[in-house]
Amino acid sequence: MKEKIDKRILKTKSKLKTALLSLLEKQSLSTISVTKLCSTAKVDRNTFYCYYDIPEDLITEILIEHEKQIIDYISQTAPVLNYREMLYRVCDYMYKTKKLYTLLFKNGFDSSYLQRITDASNNRILEIFKRNGNINLSFEELQFVNRYATGGTTLIIQDWVLNGMKETPEQISNKLNGINTFILNHYFNYKPDKKKEFYHLTEANLLIMLILKLF
């Protein structure tokens, strides 16, 4: 009996989520009322309030579901510790659910969701660096660099989605991997030297030009 009830609940929630995403194609989240949502989903208002308070609660549930799926998807590559492959899996998953992510991004969903996903990927890259005996950095320094890379990765993926995902998942992941690898290698090999200040300044400017050209 409980299984039948659970299936009915899941079906009702699925209808509400489908209706919400359909409405988001035509209007913003803030303008979608519970009445309109329930009418579109053909679900009674009282039933809606059994599970949610406002339409935004549905978005939160959708994000939680997808966050778990995408992190599980990423973790499939954990044993090989391949950073580029992990980035590819994030982008590939989002590309396969392009319509959903475009709607969510355009409606300004909680950006901490994407931050948690990129954290899940980048935290694994710390394992690579920690195992590299040639890198003489403390774990705190590694975390510092990782947070820098995570922030940039998050913004670029967000722009990629909002601009229509014109690059393939492979192309965007290769760009991200190339930029992050360049920055991280530069940081690991950098030794302050006043005689080389001009060199490092020029190198930084070239990197900025490269990023602007790529995007």
QUIDA-V335956 format. One record per pair of residues at least 6 apart in sequence whose C-alpha atoms are under 6 Angstrom apart, sorted by the first residue. I is the first residue (numbers start at 1). J is the second residue. Records with the same first field share a line. If there is no record, write none. Layout:
I: J, J
This chain:
15: 41
16: 41
19: 40, 41
74: 86, 89
84: 177
87: 173
88: 169, 170, 173
91: 169
92: 169
